[in-house]
Amino acid sequence: MSDSNHTSTSFFLTGLPGLEAVHTWLSIPLCAMYVASLAGNSLILWVVRSEPSLHQPMYYFLSMLAVTDLGLSAFTLPTMLPIYMLGLREVAVDVCLAQLFFIHTFSIMESSVLLTMAFDRFVAISNPLRYGAILTSPRIASLGLAIVVRSIGLHIPAPIMLKKLPYCQNHLLSHSYCLHPDVMKLACADTHINSAYGLFVVLSTLGVDSVLIVLSYALILQTVLSIASKAEQLKALNTCVSHICAVLLFYIPPIGLSMIHRFGRQASPSSRVLLSYLHYLTPPLLNPIVYTVKTKQIRLRMLRLFQWNRTSNREKEHN
């Protein structure tokens, strides 16, 4: 086989199968989601930074979550929108490898941040008097640095290994953005090492993180049940609702996708794509909404912001 058959300069991305006729219309909600996720997470960062009462460990971790959600939005939707708006499906190999590196890196960062937030809730509920002494600013900064180093370090080998593979298939990917397993399928060489490394990364990050999050909540529940007052129990559990919603938003879609891959062989290709969209697109969109609705301090700060804007507009009209 000639070298030209083994080399590729581009891949082709895919929209929702069977809905090509309405791709232009689908670009409208996708564009709205993109703008909403960028605006919502940027607003969370601004509120935490500008409100002194929110300079606490819980909200520093929330800021980390907002940054990872911004990263996921910034690296998934820019290749999706051209597909649906303009029908542009071709993506250069180097761009594709860079995209999958950043998507998987920010995904692992989000999982790691959710784990640190579970630890934060455990410390706040089980040892409230020493909460500030345990989660000091230097320790929070160290946790943030560890999250970044872990996520980047584990994913640097993936694009390098994929870059060395020859590709002689049709170069058609099954998603609207580049993912490691999707690109690996197109290789016409032995990919056992790539597959094993990918499995190792998933198990050592998402797998370990999810187990530790469940363990954290088991300890939290044990602590809450030891509280005598029912009102205090509910108050303690209420501080965890936002985080539980964020965990479910992040982990349920990949679990569903894994079940379909293993047991739902008759499932339509669009169901896999939709679950992938839910995993990468809904957390950046819904996390700011969940935390705004469930966190009183953030909600009040945003209400003051909108009231100030309304007052300013009225004063301009009078002038």
N, C-alpha and C positions, 0 to 999 in steps of 0.2 A: 504494500500500500504506500502511495506517495506521501511525502511530508505534508503536502497541502491538505491531505485528508485528515491529518493528525493535528493540524494547527487551526486555531480559531481566533479571530480578532473580535468577535462579538457574539452575544447570546440574544435570544428573543424572549421577552416577557409576555405573560398572558393575563388577560382580564378575566371576568367571570364567564366561564364557558356557557354557550347557549344564549347569552344576552348581548351579543355583539351589536344588535340593532339599536339597543338603548344605552350603549356606553356613554354617549354624549350627555344623556339625561342623568346617568349615574354620577357623572363628574360633578354635578351641582351639590349633592349631599356630601360627597367626598371632600370637595373644596371647603364646604361649610365646616366639616369636622376638623380639617387641617387648621383653619383660622381659629376655630373655637378652642382646640387643644393648645395652640400656641398662646392665645390670649389668656386662657384660664390658668395655665401653669406660670406664665409670666406675671399674672396678677397675684398669684399665691406668693411668688418670690418677692414681689414688691411689697405686699402687705406684711410679710414676716420681717423684711428688712426695715420697713418704716415704722413699725409698731413696737415700741420698747417692751410692752408687756408680753410679746411673743418671742422674746429672746430667751427661749428655754429649750432644753434638749429635744422635746417632742417636736417642736416647730423647726428646729435645725434639721432633724431627720425628714420632716415633711418637705423642706426646701430641697434636700437631696433627691427625694422622690420626684419633685417637680422638674429638677434638672434632667433626670433620667428619662422622664416622660417627654420633655422637650427634645432630647436626643433621639428617642424612638420616632417621634413625629417628623423630625428634620431629615431622617435617613430612610423612612419608608414611603411617605406620601409623594416626595418629588419625582419618583419614577412611576408612581401609580397615576398621578394626574395627567401626564402626557399621553398615557395609554388610553384613558377614557375621554379626554378632551380632544386630542389630536390624532389618535391612532398610532402614535410613535412607540413601537415596541422594542426596537433594537437598542442594546446597551453594550458598550465596549467591555471586554473581558476585565481589564484593570479596574474600570469603574464598578463593575459587578462585584469583583473580589473586595474592593474597598467598602462597598455597601454592605455586603454580608458580614464583614468584620465589624463594622460599627453597629449594625442591627443586633448581632449576637452579643456584642460587648455591652451595649446599653440594656439588653434584655437581662443579662446576668447581673448587671449593676442594680437593676430594679429588684430582682430576686434578693440580692444581698441587702439592699436598703430595707425591704420588707422584713427581713430577718432581724436587722438591727432595731427596727421599730417594734417588733414583737418583744425583743429584749428590753427596750425602753418601757413598754407597758408592764412587763413583769417586774422590773425594778420599782416603777412608780406605785404599783399596787402592793407588792410584797414588802417593800422597805421604803415607804414614803418619806420618813424623816431623814434618810441618808441619800435620797434621790439626787439632789444637787451635788453632794460630795462624791457620789459614784460616777455620775455622768458629767464630768467637768468639760469645759471647752477644749482643752488639749486632748482629752480622751475621745471626744466626738470627732475632732480633726483627725486623730489617728485612725479611727474607724473609717472615716471617709476616705483617707489615703489608702487604707488596706483594701477597701472595696474597689477603688480604681485600679490599683496594682494587680489585684486578683483577676478582675475582669479582662483587663488588657493583656496581662501576661498569659492567661490561658488561651486567648484567641489569636495571638500573633502567629503561631505555627499554622493555623487552618488555611488562611489565604496563600501562604508560602507553599504549602503542600499541594493545594489545588492548582496553583500556577504551574507546577512542574508536570501535571498530568496532561496527556494528549486527549483531545476531544474530537471524535469522529462520528458523532450522532447528529441529529437534526438541529441541535443547539436551541431547542425550544424548552424553556423553563415552564413550570406549572403554576407559578405565582406571579404577582405584579411587582415583585422585588426579589432580589437575590438572597437565597438561603443556602447554607452549607450542604444539607442533604440533597437539595434540588440540583445544585451545580455538580455535585459528586456523581449523580446518576448518569450524567451525560458523558462521563469519561469512558474511553475505550481501553482502559488498563486496569490492573488489579488495584482495587480501592480498599482492601481489607484494613490497611494501616490507617487510612483516613477515617474509615467507618469506626474502627476501634477507638481512635483518638476522639472523634466526635461523641461517642457513647461515654467515654471517660469524662469529658468536659460536662456533659449533661448530668451524669450521675453525681459528680463531685460538686456541682453547683446547685442546679435546680432540685436534684434529688436530696442532697444533704440539707439544703436550706428549708425545703418543705417539711422534712422530718423534724428539724429543730424548731420550726414555727409551731408545728402541732405539739411538740413537747413543751414549748413555752406556754401555750394556752392551756395545756393540762395542768401545769404548775400554777398558772393564774387562776384557773377554776378551783383548784385545791385551796388556794389562799382565800379566794372570795367566799367559798363555802364555810370557811372557818370564822368569817365575820358574823357576829351575832345579829346585827340589825339588818332586816330585809331592805330597808331604804339605802343603807350603805352598800349592800351587795349590788343593788341595781345601779347605784351611782358609779361604783367601780367598773362594772361591766359596760356601762354606757360609754366610758372613755375608750373602750376597745372597738366599738361598732364600726367607726370609720376605717380602722385598720383591717378588720375582718372583711369588710366590703372590698377593700383594695386587694387583699390576698385572693379572695374568690374571683375577682375580675381578672387577675393575672394568671391564676393556676387552672381554672376550670376549662378554658378553651383548649390548651395543649393536652389536658387529660382526655377531653372529648376527641381531639384529633388523633391521639394515640389509640384510643378504642376503635375508631373508624378504620385506621390503618391495619389493625390486627383482626378485627371481627366483622367490619362492615365492608367487605369486598364488593358488594353490590351497590354501595353508596355512590351517588353521583359525584363527579369531580368538583362541581360547584359547592358541594357541602364541605369538602376539604378546604377549598379556597375561602369560604365564608368563615369557617372556624379560625383559619389563619388570620383573617382580617380582624376577627373579634379579639384575638390574642395580642396583636400588635397595634390596633387602632383604638379600641375602646378604653383601655386603662388611661392613656394620655388625655382622652376626652372626658371620662367620667370621674377620675380621681379628684380633680379640682372641685367638681360639683359636689361630690360626696363629702369632702372635707369642709367645704363652705357651708353646706346644709347642717352638718353634724357638729361643727366646732363653733361655739358661741363667739369666741374672741375674733375669729376670722370673719364671721358673719356680721358682727357689729362694726368691724373696721371697714368692711366693704359698703355697708349701709351708710356709714358716715361719709365715705368717699362719694357715693352717688348723690347724697343729700347736698354735699358741698358743691358738686358739679351743677346740680339743679339750681342752687342759690346763686351761683356765679352766672349762669345763663340768664336768670331773671334780672340780675343787676345790670347785665349788658343790654337787655331789652329796654329797661327803664332809662338807661343812659342814651 
